[in-house]
Amino acid sequence: MNNYLLLVDTYEAETIDENALVANNVAGQIIRLNNMEGGHHLDATFTTQWVETGMAGLVRIPYFVYNPWVDGQLNYEWLVKHMPLEAGAVMVDVEVKKSGYSPSKYAAEIRIFCDLAKPKWNVMLYTGEGYLDLLSDWPTDMPYAWAQYPFVLYPNQAQHRTWDQVRATVDTLPGPSNADKVPGGVWKLWQASGDRLILPGSAKPIDVDIFPGTLAELKAWANEKEWIDPNPFVEEHTEPFAGVKLHKVYRYNSHCYVAEIDPAGKTFQVTKFAHRKVSSVARELGAQIVINGGAYRGYSAVGLHASQGVVYTGVSEYEPWINLTENHQPQINPYNSKARKYNALAGKRYIVQRGVISPNTSNAWKEVHPRTLVGVTQDGKLIECVVDGRQGPKNIGVNLFDAARIMIEFGAWDAIDLDGGGSTAMWVQDKIVNSPIEDGVPGQERLVGDHLVMWVGGIVLPPSNDYMVVKPVKPRKTPSMYETNTKLNLPVGTTFESDVTQVVTEVIPDVNGTEYTIAWVQMSDGYWVPKFYKSEYVKNLLG
């Protein structure tokens, strides 16, 4: 071959020496974004590799392993939430087999995914001849990364070689031996070594990829966006209220906001479950500090959820929880604590116990995300912390080791992590102080399940059974999206009272057979309206 570049592709590999790659004229890295072992999640080392590769000046391309256990739309939504802002291209790995999944269904969902992704990024499909039977028909209007391993680059066992030896070998090759099998007949990238070569820059066998073209052409396809910090970060330490210190600090390549709260003279509440933005709840309740709460699924909290002494969801085994007692004192409790649950939320895990980083074995500790954290000091103060991320190389998010270090720095004796990622948001005084990210858009808030609310001084909460229509909605005779006995749309701004709700799970065929769990509210005339179905229709004014 003539006029080509060499790249490597990596996954869960913490041993990459990017400077060694640069010294050997390797053009770039293709870095695996996700992993489906134990559930679909971000590769533990992706963010670190992404940042280090960029700092070394290498071309970088994320590769996404398509997950056939969910549809094309959900694969796209996961990708949007986790792609780096600077990325302008993505390689999509189509090789995961699913028992009973028809090739025609697989092909249809891949097409849906690609049609959604192509307006946002340059998209390349990765596969090989052994996987062509997964799809009944492969797109022919897209470039391919093609896996084919000639023996000269794929020895029987791992071998040490130099990059010059690899180039001398590639010089003798015409290209993939089965290039005629590539859908559409054109390959843009050739994966040629299949984890059999140990090369300078990696302590373990690594894939070598061949790009037939110039560096300018590779950069044009990678389409990486220049990152410009829109708001240069300046650390600040303020006291917005008596007994509240707010620290805006830069830690571990991330923007962090830490509130140290003396509970004396403060009132706390965990909101009842509702898909609401942090800012919306803060404004409606006139609260001084609000953060997002625990994890949720559909219209139900995941793990413990209690508000004003009413327990809506019970404790999950091994999940610690934050509790604000009836006397407004903060506690971090183990899952089996007998303490009365008043305003309480489940954490995912302890990150700090008795002033030190909690013992851990999970790979989840290595993943880098935006974070929402709560803790309690030895003298009973509440520590609330949000860490931004997914917003450029100077604001990437933190792993749980670094999250724990931040909480210990600000005095936490015990601390847990709440729902993070796109849910992370903190309101102080009259605004969201951090930069949330939802659907890949910095500054955009997510509708979250519940909230931890603080007021300075006492507050009398009015009844919380008042609702307002925020999107025109048809009342239905029964709580079902299939009900045909309906009334005219209720206009936006309509308010009503209700003490009756019902949660119904339905499969909606006209949206790809998606299962929706919908909370329905009954009106005084007996008809029902959905609170949330793909978007919010009615909101609980105080919950």
C-alpha positions in Angstrom: 0.0 0.0 0.0 1.0 3.6 -0.6 -0.1 6.9 1.1 -1.6 5.6 4.3 -1.6 6.4 8.0 -1.5 4.1 11.0 -3.9 4.4 14.0 -4.6 2.3 17.0 -7.9 1.4 18.6 -8.2 1.0 22.4 -10.6 -0.1 25.1 -10.3 -0.2 28.9 -6.5 0.4 28.3 -4.8 2.5 30.9 -1.4 1.7 29.6 -1.4 3.8 26.4 1.6 6.1 26.1 0.3 8.7 23.6 3.7 10.4 23.5 5.3 7.2 22.2 2.6 7.0 19.5 3.4 10.5 18.5 7.2 9.8 18.4 6.5 6.8 16.1 4.3 8.9 13.7 1.1 7.1 14.6 -1.7 9.4 13.4 -4.4 8.9 16.1 -6.5 6.7 18.3 -10.0 5.2 17.9 -11.2 5.0 21.5 -14.1 2.7 22.7 -16.8 4.7 24.3 -19.0 2.1 25.8 -19.1 -1.4 27.3 -22.1 -3.8 27.7 -20.6 -6.2 30.3 -22.8 -5.9 33.4 -25.1 -3.4 31.7 -24.6 -0.7 29.1 -22.2 1.9 30.5 -19.3 4.2 29.6 -15.9 2.6 29.3 -14.1 3.3 32.6 -11.1 4.8 30.9 -12.7 6.5 28.0 -12.6 10.1 29.3 -9.0 9.8 30.5 -7.9 8.4 27.1 -9.9 11.0 25.2 -8.3 13.9 27.1 -4.8 12.5 27.0 -5.0 11.7 23.3 -6.1 15.2 22.5 -3.4 16.7 24.7 -0.8 14.7 22.7 -2.2 16.2 19.4 -3.4 12.9 18.0 -6.5 12.5 15.8 -9.2 10.9 17.9 -12.4 9.1 17.0 -14.8 7.6 19.5 -16.2 4.2 18.6 -19.6 3.1 19.9 -20.6 -0.6 20.3 -24.2 -0.8 19.1 -26.5 -2.4 21.7 -29.1 -4.7 20.0 -31.0 -5.1 23.3 -32.5 -1.7 22.8 -33.8 0.0 19.7 -32.1 2.4 17.4 -33.7 5.5 19.0 -32.4 4.5 22.5 -28.9 3.7 21.1 -28.8 7.2 19.6 -30.1 8.8 22.9 -27.3 7.0 24.9 -24.7 8.2 22.3 -25.9 11.8 22.5 -25.6 11.8 26.3 -22.0 10.4 26.3 -20.2 11.7 23.2 -17.5 14.4 23.9 -18.5 17.8 22.8 -15.5 18.1 20.5 -16.1 14.9 18.7 -17.2 15.3 15.1 -17.3 11.6 14.0 -18.1 8.2 15.4 -17.3 4.7 14.4 -20.2 2.4 15.1 -19.3 -1.2 15.9 -21.9 -3.6 14.6 -20.9 -7.1 15.7 -22.9 -7.9 18.8 -25.1 -10.9 18.4 -28.5 -11.3 20.1 -30.3 -14.6 20.2 -33.7 -14.4 18.4 -33.0 -11.0 16.8 -33.9 -11.2 13.2 -31.5 -9.8 10.6 -34.3 -7.6 9.1 -35.1 -6.1 12.6 -31.4 -5.5 13.2 -31.0 -3.8 9.8 -34.1 -1.6 10.4 -32.9 -0.4 13.8 -29.4 0.3 12.5 -30.9 2.4 9.8 -33.0 4.4 12.3 -29.9 4.9 14.4 -27.7 6.0 11.5 -30.4 8.4 10.2 -30.5 10.1 13.6 -26.7 10.2 14.1 -25.6 11.3 10.6 -26.9 14.9 10.9 -24.8 15.3 14.1 -21.6 13.4 13.3 -19.7 11.8 10.5 -20.6 8.1 10.9 -18.6 5.0 9.9 -19.8 1.4 10.4 -17.4 -1.1 11.7 -17.8 -4.8 10.9 -16.2 -7.8 9.1 -17.1 -10.6 6.8 -18.0 -12.9 9.7 -20.7 -10.5 10.9 -22.4 -9.7 7.6 -25.2 -12.2 8.4 -26.3 -10.1 11.4 -28.2 -7.7 9.1 -30.4 -8.6 6.2 -29.1 -5.6 4.3 -26.2 -3.2 5.2 -26.2 0.5 4.3 -24.3 1.1 1.1 -24.3 4.9 1.4 -21.9 5.0 4.3 -18.1 4.4 4.8 -16.9 1.2 6.5 -14.2 0.3 8.9 -13.4 -3.2 7.8 -11.9 -5.9 10.0 -9.6 -8.4 8.1 -6.4 -9.8 9.6 -3.7 -11.0 7.1 -1.4 -13.5 8.8 1.6 -11.3 8.5 -0.1 -8.9 10.9 -2.0 -11.6 12.9 0.5 -14.1 14.3 -0.7 -17.1 16.3 0.2 -15.4 19.5 1.1 -11.9 20.6 4.4 -10.6 19.4 6.5 -7.5 20.0 7.2 -5.5 16.9 8.3 -2.0 16.1 6.2 0.5 14.2 8.8 0.4 11.4 8.3 -3.3 11.1 4.6 -2.8 10.8 5.0 -0.2 8.1 7.3 -2.4 6.1 4.7 -5.2 6.3 1.8 -2.9 5.3 3.9 -1.6 2.3 3.7 -5.1 0.8 -0.1 -5.5 1.2 -2.7 -4.4 -1.5 -5.5 -4.0 1.1 -8.0 -6.3 2.7 -8.0 -9.7 0.9 -11.8 -9.7 1.0 -12.5 -6.1 0.2 -15.1 -7.1 -2.4 -17.3 -8.1 0.6 -17.5 -4.6 2.0 -21.1 -3.3 1.7 -21.0 -0.6 -1.0 -17.5 -1.8 -2.0 -15.6 1.0 -0.2 -13.6 0.8 3.0 -12.4 3.9 4.7 -10.5 2.2 7.5 -8.9 -1.2 7.8 -8.4 -2.9 11.1 -5.6 -5.3 10.3 -3.9 -6.7 13.4 -6.6 -7.9 15.7 -5.0 -7.5 19.1 -1.9 -9.6 18.3 0.9 -6.9 18.2 2.6 -5.3 21.1 4.0 -2.0 20.0 5.8 1.0 21.4 3.1 3.0 23.3 1.2 -0.1 24.6 2.2 -2.7 27.2 -0.4 -5.2 25.8 -1.5 -6.4 22.4 -3.3 -3.7 20.4 -5.3 -3.3 17.2 -3.6 -1.4 14.3 -5.8 0.4 11.8 -4.9 1.6 8.4 -6.3 4.8 6.8 -5.8 5.1 3.1 -5.2 8.8 2.8 -3.4 11.9 4.1 -3.5 13.4 7.5 -5.5 16.3 6.2 -8.1 13.9 4.9 -8.2 12.0 8.2 -8.7 15.2 10.1 -11.4 16.3 7.8 -13.3 13.1 8.4 -12.7 13.1 12.1 -14.2 16.6 12.0 -13.1 17.5 15.5 -14.5 20.8 16.8 -12.1 23.3 18.3 -12.9 23.7 21.9 -13.1 27.2 23.2 -13.9 27.8 26.9 -17.0 30.1 26.8 -16.7 31.1 30.4 -13.2 31.0 31.9 -13.4 29.5 35.3 -12.6 31.7 38.3 -12.7 30.1 41.8 -14.9 31.9 44.3 -15.8 31.4 48.0 -18.9 33.2 49.2 -21.5 33.1 52.0 -24.8 33.6 50.2 -26.8 33.0 53.5 -26.1 32.9 57.2 -24.6 29.5 57.9 -24.1 28.6 54.2 -20.7 28.7 52.5 -20.6 28.2 48.7 -17.3 27.1 47.1 -16.8 27.3 43.4 -13.5 25.4 42.8 -11.6 23.7 40.0 -10.7 20.1 40.9 -9.6 17.2 38.7 -10.2 19.0 35.4 -13.8 19.8 36.4 -15.9 22.7 37.7 -17.1 21.9 41.2 -19.7 23.7 43.4 -19.8 22.8 47.1 -22.3 24.1 49.6 -21.4 23.7 53.3 -24.7 24.1 55.2 -25.1 24.5 58.9 -28.6 23.1 59.5 -29.5 25.6 62.3 -32.3 27.8 61.1 -32.7 25.8 57.8 -35.7 23.8 56.7 -35.3 20.8 54.3 -37.6 18.8 52.1 -37.4 16.0 49.6 -40.0 16.5 47.0 -42.6 13.9 46.1 -41.8 12.2 42.8 -42.3 14.2 39.7 -40.4 14.9 36.5 -39.4 18.4 37.2 -36.3 20.6 36.6 -34.4 21.8 39.6 -34.9 25.4 38.6 -38.7 24.9 38.3 -39.0 23.4 41.8 -36.8 26.2 43.3 -38.9 29.0 41.8 -42.2 27.4 42.7 -41.2 26.7 46.3 -39.2 29.9 46.8 -36.3 27.7 48.0 -32.7 29.0 48.5 -30.8 25.8 47.6 -32.1 22.9 45.5 -30.2 19.9 44.0 -31.3 17.0 42.0 -32.1 13.8 44.0 -31.8 10.1 43.6 -31.9 7.8 40.6 -35.3 7.0 39.0 -36.9 4.8 36.4 -40.0 5.9 34.6 -42.3 7.4 37.3 -40.7 5.7 40.2 -37.6 6.4 42.3 -34.9 3.7 42.4 -34.3 2.9 46.0 -35.5 4.8 49.1 -37.7 7.9 48.6 -39.5 9.5 51.4 -41.0 13.0 51.7 -42.3 14.7 54.8 -42.4 11.3 56.7 -44.2 9.4 53.9 -42.2 6.6 52.4 -43.0 6.2 48.8 -40.3 3.7 47.8 -38.5 1.4 50.3 -34.9 0.8 50.9 -32.9 -1.3 48.4 -30.3 -3.7 49.8 -26.8 -2.2 50.4 -27.8 1.3 49.3 -27.0 4.0 51.9 -29.3 7.0 52.2 -29.4 10.6 53.1 -32.0 11.6 55.6 -33.1 15.1 56.8 -34.9 14.4 60.0 -38.1 16.0 61.3 -35.9 18.4 63.2 -34.0 19.1 60.0 -30.8 17.4 60.9 -28.8 15.6 58.2 -27.8 12.0 58.4 -26.1 9.5 56.1 -27.4 6.0 57.1 -26.5 2.5 56.0 -29.2 0.6 54.2 -30.2 -1.4 57.3 -30.5 1.6 59.6 -33.6 1.7 61.8 -33.7 5.5 61.8 -37.0 7.0 60.9 -37.2 8.0 57.3 -38.5 11.5 57.0 -37.0 13.4 54.0 -34.8 10.6 52.6 -33.2 9.6 49.3 -31.1 6.6 48.3 -27.6 7.0 47.3 -25.9 4.6 44.9 -23.0 3.8 47.3 -20.9 5.1 50.0 -18.0 7.1 48.6 -16.7 8.3 52.0 -17.0 6.4 55.3 -15.6 7.8 58.5 -13.4 10.4 56.7 -11.7 8.1 54.2 -12.5 6.8 50.7 -14.9 3.9 51.0 -13.6 0.4 50.1 -14.6 -0.4 46.5 -14.3 -3.1 43.9 -16.6 -1.9 41.1 -15.4 -0.7 37.7 -18.0 2.0 38.1 -15.6 3.8 40.4 -13.3 4.5 37.4 -16.0 6.0 35.1 -15.9 9.8 34.7 -19.2 11.6 34.8 -20.9 14.8 36.1 -21.7 14.0 39.8 -24.2 15.0 42.5 -22.9 14.2 46.0 -24.1 14.7 49.5 -22.3 14.2 52.8 -22.3 15.0 56.5 -19.5 16.4 58.6 -18.5 15.1 62.1 -20.1 18.2 63.6 -23.4 17.7 61.7 -23.1 20.0 58.7 -24.6 19.0 55.4 -22.3 19.1 52.4 -23.9 19.3 48.9 -21.7 19.1 45.9 -22.2 19.1 42.1 -19.4 18.5 39.6 -19.9 19.4 36.0 -18.6 17.3 33.1 -18.8 16.3 29.4 -18.1 19.9 28.5 -14.7 20.0 26.9 -11.2 19.1 28.1 -11.2 21.5 31.0 -14.6 20.3 32.4 -14.7 16.6 32.0 -16.4 15.2 35.2 -14.8 13.0 37.9 -14.5 9.4 38.8 -15.7 8.3 42.2 -12.2 8.3 43.7 -11.9 12.0 42.9 -15.5 12.7 43.9 -14.6 11.2 47.4 -11.5 13.3 47.6 -13.5 16.5 47.0 -16.0 15.6 49.7 -13.2 14.8 52.2 -11.5 18.1 51.3 -14.6 20.0 52.4 -15.1 18.0 55.6 -17.4 15.1 54.8 -17.1 12.3 57.4 -19.7 10.2 55.4 -20.8 10.8 51.8 -22.8 9.1 49.0 -23.4 9.8 45.3 -26.9 10.6 44.1 -28.1 10.6 40.5 -25.5 12.2 38.2 -24.7 12.6 34.6 -27.3 14.8 32.8 -29.3 15.1 36.0 -26.7 17.0 37.9 -27.9 20.6 38.8 -27.6 23.0 41.7 -29.8 26.1 42.4 -28.5 28.7 44.8 -30.4 31.9 45.7 -31.9 32.8 42.3 -30.2 30.7 39.6 -28.7 27.4 38.6 -25.0 27.9 39.5 -23.4 25.0 37.6 -23.7 24.0 33.9 -25.9 21.0 33.6 -25.8 19.0 30.3 -28.7 17.2 28.8 -28.8 15.6 25.3 -25.3 16.9 24.8 -26.3 20.6 25.3 -24.4 22.5 27.9 -26.6 24.6 30.2 -29.7 22.5 29.5 -31.5 21.0 32.5 -33.0 17.6 32.7 -36.4 16.7 34.1 -35.4 14.8 37.2 -37.3 12.5 39.5 -37.0 14.2 42.9 -35.1 17.0 44.6 -33.5 18.0 47.9 -34.8 21.4 48.8 -33.5 23.9 51.5 -35.0 27.1 52.8 -33.4 29.6 55.1 -35.8 29.8 58.1 -39.0 27.9 58.5 -41.7 27.5 55.8 -45.3 26.5 55.8 -46.0 24.2 52.9 -49.5 24.6 51.4 -51.4 21.5 50.3 -49.6 19.7 47.5 -52.6 18.3 45.6 -52.9 21.2 43.1 -52.0 20.6 39.5 -51.5 22.8 36.4 -51.7 21.9 32.7 -48.4 22.8 31.0 -49.1 21.2 27.6 -52.6 20.7 26.0 -53.9 17.3 27.0 -57.1 15.3 26.5 -58.8 13.9 29.6 -59.6 10.2 29.2 -62.4 8.1 30.7 -59.8 5.5 31.9 -56.1 5.8 32.6 -54.9 4.5 29.3 -53.3 5.9 26.2 -55.6 3.6 24.2 -58.8 5.1 25.7 -61.0 6.5 23.0 -63.6 8.1 25.2 -61.9 11.6 25.6 -62.8 15.2 26.1 -61.5 18.3 24.4 -58.0 19.4 25.2 -57.4 21.2 28.5 -55.6 24.4 27.7 -52.2 25.4 29.2 -52.7 27.1 32.5 -55.7 25.1 33.6 -55.5 24.2 37.3 -57.3 21.5 39.3 -57.1 19.5 42.5 -56.7 15.8 42.8 -55.9 13.3 45.6 -56.1 10.3 43.2 -53.2 9.1 41.1 -52.6 5.7 39.3 -49.5 4.4 37.7 -50.0 2.3 34.5 -47.4 0.5 32.3 -48.4 0.1 28.7 -46.6 -0.9 25.5 -47.2 1.7 22.8 -46.8 0.0 19.4 -46.7 3.2 17.4 -43.5 4.2 19.1 -41.5 1.0 18.3 -43.3 -1.0 20.9 -41.7 1.0 23.7 -42.9 0.3 27.3 -44.1 3.5 29.1 -44.8 3.8 32.8 -47.2 6.7 33.1 -48.6 8.4 36.2 -52.2 9.4 35.7 -54.1 12.0 37.7 -57.9 11.8 38.2 -59.9 15.0 37.9 -63.1 15.8 39.9 -65.3 14.6 37.0 -63.7 11.1 37.1 -61.6 11.6 33.9 -57.9 11.0 33.9 -54.9 13.0 32.4 -51.3 11.7 32.1 -48.6 13.6 34.0 -45.8 12.6 31.5 -45.8 10.7 28.3 -42.8 11.6 26.2 -43.2 15.1 27.5 -44.8 16.7 30.6 -48.5 17.5 30.5 -49.5 18.4 34.0 -47.3 19.3 37.0 -47.8 19.1 40.7 -47.5 22.6 41.9 -45.7 21.7 45.1 -44.2 18.3 44.5 
